[in-house]
Amino acid sequence: MKYAIVALLILFTPIAASAQKDVFWADGGMCLSQLLPGASATYNYNVGKHLGLGAGCQLYEFHVTEPEYQYVPALYWDVRFNMRLRKRTQYFVFLDLGINLYKQNGESWNSGDSYYYVQDDNGMYTGFGIGYFRPKSIRGSGHYVTLKLISNSYNADAYNYATRERGTERWGDQTVVVSFGFKFK
């Protein structure tokens, strides 16, 4: 009997250890620029005691171009640094880099003496934030809250009426998001 228990422990210890490394974060939040809801989901694999790497998706509202707001889905890579892992209250910091997925539809606008035109679809997504997590289960699942700054960046072709110069300018929009979610482990 004791050999069976030892065999089961040897067999299930790596499985339990790998299960502790997979983490799924899902949240819903409020975009503070227009007070509209959004959501995000992230899968992380803990590569070290404090470091998690993963991928995710989100749907929040952005300026797609200067004159237009709309919900913009994004796909991103996630780097997460977890602090105070042995305590009941834990904190984490994360950085997301990826792409916003949308069509430009030939958007154009005037600003000052310049005319701007965006011909490329999609934009660059960046997100940075801090979170508070309190585990509720033995495995480490529980509720969390985050405060994050997310942004959309894109290039616009510019034509200046006064100087008759053409160029490319980097435009973008950022917003602060407060979100509440659940960490599945």
N, C-alpha and C positions, 0 to 999 in steps of 0.2 A: 504494500500500500504506500509506504513512504517513497519507494522508487517511482510510483505513478505520480505522486505529488511533485517530486523533484522534476520529473519529465515534463509535467504540465507547467511548472514554473519556468523551466528553461525554454519551453515552447512559447508561452504567452508573454514573457517579459519583453522581448523585442517588439511584439505587436502592441503591447500597452505603451511602451516607450515611443513608438512611432505615432500612436494615436494622440499622445500628449503634444506632439509637434504640429499637428494640423489644427488650424484655428480658422473659424469662419465668423466674420463680423458683418452684421446686417443692421442698418439704421434708417430712420426717417427723420427729416429735419425741416427747418424753416430757413429759407434764403432771406436774409435781412434786407436786401436791396429792394425787393418788390413784395415781401411778405407772402411768398407762395411756397408750398411744400415741395419737397424733393426726397430722394432716397439714394442710398449707395449700399453696395455689398462688396466685401473684400475677402479673398482667401489668402491666408498667410501660412507659411511653413517656417517654424522657428529653427533657424540654422545654428543658433547659439543660445545661451541662457537668456540674453537680453535682446537679441536681434531677430526680427522676422522679415522675410522677403515674400512677396506675393503679387497678386494681380487682382484687379477689381473693375467694377463698372459703377457709374453714377448717372443720375438724371436730376439736374438742377437748372434753374433759369439763368440765362446770360444774355448780354448783347451779342447777337451773332455778328452784326455789324452795327455801326453807330446808331442808325435810326430804328433798329428793330430788336425787340426782346422776344425770346422763345425758349422753350425747354430744350436743352441740349444734352444728349447722351454722350458719355465719354468712356473710353477704355484706358486703363492706366496700370503702371507698375507701382508697387507699394513697398516702401522701406519703413519698418516700424521698430522703434527702440522702446523696450518695456523697462520700467523702473519699479523698485520695491516689490519684487516678486514674492517674497516670503511674508509680506504684510497683508492685512485685510483690505487696506486701501492701496490701490496701485495706480500708477500714472503711465502714460505712454505719449510719445511724440512720433509723428509720421510725416512722410514726404511722398507725394504721388506725382508721377510724371507720365503723360500719355497724350492721347489725341481726342479732341472733341469731334463728333460726327454730325455734320450738317451740310446742307447745300447752300451756297451763297446766292444763287438765282440772279446774278448780275447786279447786286446791290451797289448803289452809289449815293453820295451825299456831298453837300457843300459845307465847308467850315472855313470862315474867314475868306481869304483870297484863293483858296484851293478847292479843287474838285477831286474826290476820292472814288475809286472804283476797285472792287474786290473781285478778282476772277477765279481764285483758287478756292475749292471747297475745303471744309474742315479747319480746325485750328489746334493750337497746342494747349493741352490741359495741364495745369499745375495745381497742386493742393498741398497745403502745409497746415498742421494743426497739433493741438494738444488734447489729451483725453483723460478722463477719470474713470476707473473701473473698480467695481467691488464684486469679488466672486461670491456666488450664492450656493454653488454645489461643490462637492469634494473634488470633482475633476477640474474645476476652474471656470465653469460657465457662469454667466451673470449679466447684469445690466451695466451699461456705460453711457457716458455723455461726452461729446466732443465740441470743441470750438475750432473751426477751421476757416482758412482763407483759401478760396478757390478762384482760379482765373482762366480766361480764354484769351489767347494771343493769336494774331493773324497779321498778314502783310496786305497793305492796300497800295495800289498804284496811285500816285498823286500827280496832279497837274496844277501849277500855280498860274493863275490868270495874269497877275501883275508882272512877274518875271519871265513867264512862258517857259518855265523849267519843268522837266518831268523827273520823277524819282519814285522810290518805294519807301513807305513809312511803316513802322511797326505800330499796330493798334492793339488794344486789348480792353478787357473789362474784368474786374474782380468783384467778389462779394464775400461777405462773412456769412457762415452757416453755423447754426446751432443744431445739433442732432442728438437724438436719443436712440439707443439700440441695444442689441443683445449679442453677446459673444458666445458662440457655440464651440465647445471643445470636445 
